[in-house]
Structure formats: structure tokens, C-alpha cells
Amino acid sequence: MLSRLEFAGKAVLVTGAASGLARAVALKLAALGADLCIVDLNAAALDATANDARSLGCAVEPVATDLARPENCILAVDRAIARFGRLDALCNIAGVLSFSPFTQVTAAQLHTTLAVNFSAPFFLSQAAIPHLLATNGAIVNVASAAAFIGEAYLAAYAASKAALVSLTKSLAMEYAKTSLRVSAVAPGGMETGMGAEIGGFKGDLDVGLIQRYSGLRGRVSVDDVAEMIALLASEQSGAFHGGCVHMDAGISAG
């Protein structure tokens, strides 16, 4: 069980923190004593998360920017270091999902999906690693069950998350002789705005294909996934390096 002392005096960068899982992670870390640099494109919602985190007693540096642009990934890390002088964990949670029949996926949708879900974690990690090495820190990437099984109407999203899992493994190998810890979490569908994207799609689709990856146990708890991400970001995660924790209520089991 993580205690409030676990993150005292430490700084964590959380992307996508305006809503959903990343907001839950930010507030979980704030409650555990971490100072936060939180990043999202939605400035108003990001400020709301920042205010809620401050009410839990932590210092917060909100950065409203578009992580689809590599220079903004570097900016976010620079802002964290300028504010806190250190970085102990990077939680790459920001993501986008475009639910669409494959032949209707546009070039713009594909570009955005890859840029936010894969390129942003790539460039954020590049910028953060020198600082994380100095603090024996951690990178936690949020992948998806879609990285491990075929999911109809989610080809671009699934491919981006599979790439993120591969990046996790490659970084783990490259930094195996250092103190850096790199891991990933692969949730199934959660009760978030992104999760609602699938349920709200009104196009021509085969519901039976969607049910194949909907799972028999319902949605995954956001709080459970946030708890795991906080653990992986903490010093208690020494045994986690290069792996991906499946939290999909059995969807990827068969």
C-alpha cells in the first residue's frame, strides 16, 4: 500500500490530465504527496485538475499545450524542471481514439492518433530521461488491450498502442544497466470520455465484432488503473522493468 510519504519531495509529469484516467492519476499522486507538472490541450479543464490537486496540498505546474508537436513535449519537460528542479516520474497517459471503419480513416486521423499516442511519449521520454536518470526515476506508459488483440474499427488506435508497448520494451533494454524503470499498463475499456467514444459511434458497424473485445466483466475501474500507475511510478516498483501490466478484466486472455 502506498503512503503519503512515498512521493514527498518528488515531481511527476502527467500527460492528458484534464480528464479521464490521467486526471485520476494526477489526483492520486497529489494525495500521495507528489508535486505535479500536468499537461493537456484543454486549458480550462486542466486548470480545474490543477486546483483540485492543489487542494490536496501539492504544488502544480499546468502546461496547456498540444503534445502532437514534438517541440511541445520538450517544453513540458523543461517547464517541470524549471518549476521543481527535478523529475522523478513521467506518466504518458494522454491519448486519442478515432473509432471508424478502416476504409474511412482519414490521413489526418491517422496522423493525430500516431502523434499523440506514440510520438508524444517518444519525445517526452527523450527529454525526460536525463533527468530521470539523476533521480532513479520511472517512465509509465499507458497502452491498451488493443495493443495485444485485434479490435475492429480501431486499427489506427491499436497500432499506436502496440508501438508504445514496443517502445517500452526497447527503452527497458537500452537502459537495463541504469536505475531507470520503464513499464506500461494495458487497460481494457474504462468509464472515461474516450471509452464512451465507442458506445457513441453511430456509423455502419457490426456490433458482434465489437462485442468480441467488450469483455464479460464490464468496464475496468479507473481507480484501479490509477492505483497501478502510481505504484509503477513509485520506488516500490523495482521489479517492474520492460513489462506491461494487463488490466483488461480478461479481454486479452482469449
Residue pairs with C-beta under 8 A, 6 or more apart in sequence:
2 32
2 227
2 230
2 231
2 234
2 236
3 32
4 31
4 32
4 33
5 33
6 32
6 33
6 234
6 235
6 236
7 29
7 32
7 33
7 34
7 88
7 234
8 33
9 33
10 33
10 34
10 35
10 86
10 88
10 89
10 135
11 34
11 35
11 36
11 37
11 80
11 83
11 84
11 85
11 86
11 87
11 88
12 29
12 34
12 35
12 36
12 37
12 87
12 88
12 89
12 90
12 91
12 233
13 36
13 37
13 38
13 39
13 76
13 77
13 80
13 87
13 89
13 90
13 91
13 124
13 128
14 22
14 25
14 26
14 29
14 36
14 37
14 38
14 39
14 91
14 93
15 22
15 38
15 39
15 40
15 67
15 76
15 91
15 92
15 93
15 94
15 120
15 124
16 22
16 23
16 39
16 40
16 93
16 94
16 95
17 23
17 25
17 26
17 36
17 38
17 39
17 40
17 46
17 49
17 93
18 40
18 41
18 42
18 45
18 46
18 48
18 49
19 40
19 42
19 45
19 49
19 192
19 193
20 190
20 192
20 193
20 194
20 222
21 93
21 142
21 187
21 190
21 192
21 222
21 225
21 226
21 229
22 38
22 40
22 91
22 93
22 94
23 49
24 222
24 223
24 225
24 226
25 91
25 93
25 226
25 229
25 230
26 36
26 38
26 49
26 53
27 49
27 52
27 53
27 56
28 226
28 227
28 229
28 230
29 36
29 58
29 230
29 233
30 36
30 52
30 53
30 54
30 56
30 57
30 58
30 60
31 56
32 230
32 234
33 57
33 58
34 58
34 88
34 89
35 58
35 59
35 60
35 61
35 83
35 84
36 50
36 53
36 58
36 59
36 60
36 61
37 60
37 61
37 62
37 63
37 76
37 79
37 80
37 83
37 84
37 87
38 46
38 49
38 50
38 53
38 60
38 61
38 62
38 63
39 46
39 62
39 63
39 64
39 65
39 67
39 76
39 94
40 46
40 49
40 64
40 94
41 64
41 65
41 66
41 67
42 64
43 62
43 64
46 62
46 63
46 64
47 62
49 62
50 60
50 62
53 60
54 60
59 83
59 84
61 79
61 80
61 83
61 84
63 75
63 76
63 79
65 72
65 75
65 76
66 72
67 73
67 76
67 94
67 115
67 116
67 120
67 124
68 112
68 115
68 116
68 119
68 120
69 115
70 119
70 123
73 120
73 123
73 124
73 126
73 127
74 123
74 127
76 124
76 127
77 87
77 90
77 124
77 127
77 128
77 131
78 127
80 87
81 87
81 131
86 131
86 134
86 135
87 128
87 131
87 132
87 135
87 137
88 132
88 135
88 137
88 138
88 233
89 132
89 137
89 138
89 139
89 140
89 233
89 234
90 124
90 125
90 128
90 132
90 137
90 138
90 139
90 140
91 140
91 142
91 229
91 233
92 120
92 121
92 124
92 125
92 139
92 140
92 141
92 142
92 164
93 142
93 229
94 116
94 120
95 116
95 117
95 142
95 194
96 112
96 113
96 116
96 117
96 157
96 194
97 113
97 154
97 157
97 194
97 197
97 198
98 105
98 109
98 112
98 113
98 156
98 157
99 153
99 154
99 157
99 197
99 198
99 201
100 109
100 153
100 201
100 203
101 153
101 203
101 204
101 205
102 153
102 155
104 203
105 155
105 156
109 156
110 156
113 156
113 157
113 160
114 156
114 159
114 160
114 163
117 157
117 160
117 161
117 163
117 164
118 160
118 163
118 164
118 167
121 141
121 164
121 167
122 167
125 139
125 167
125 171
128 137
128 139
129 139
129 175
129 180
131 137
132 138
132 139
132 180
133 175
133 178
133 179
133 180
136 179
136 180
136 235
137 180
137 181
138 180
138 181
138 182
138 183
138 232
138 233
138 234
138 237
139 168
139 171
139 180
139 181
139 182
139 183
140 183
140 184
140 185
140 229
140 232
140 233
141 164
141 165
141 167
141 168
141 182
141 183
141 184
141 185
142 164
142 184
142 185
142 187
142 229
143 161
143 162
143 164
143 165
143 168
143 184
143 185
143 186
143 244
144 157
144 158
144 161
144 186
144 187
144 188
145 151
145 186
145 187
145 188
145 213
145 246
145 248
145 251
145 252
146 154
146 157
146 158
146 161
146 162
146 213
147 158
147 161
147 162
147 164
147 165
147 186
147 244
148 162
148 165
148 186
148 246
148 252
149 213
149 251
149 252
150 158
151 157
151 158
151 213
152 205
152 206
152 209
152 210
152 212
152 213
153 198
153 201
153 205
153 209
153 210
154 198
161 186
164 184
165 184
165 186
165 244
168 182
168 183
168 184
168 242
168 244
169 242
171 180
171 182
172 182
172 183
172 241
172 242
172 243
173 242
175 182
176 241
176 242
181 232
181 237
181 238
181 240
181 241
182 241
182 242
183 232
183 237
183 240
183 241
183 242
183 243
183 244
183 245
184 243
184 244
184 245
185 225
185 228
185 229
185 232
185 244
185 245
185 247
186 244
186 245
186 246
186 247
186 248
186 252
187 220
187 225
187 247
187 248
188 215
188 219
188 220
188 247
188 248
188 249
188 251
188 252
189 195
189 198
189 214
189 215
189 219
189 220
190 219
190 220
190 221
190 222
190 225
191 219
191 222
192 222
195 219
198 210
213 251
214 251
215 248
215 249
215 250
215 251
216 249
216 250
217 249
217 250
218 249
220 247
220 248
220 249
224 247
225 247
228 245
228 247
231 237
232 240
232 245
246 252
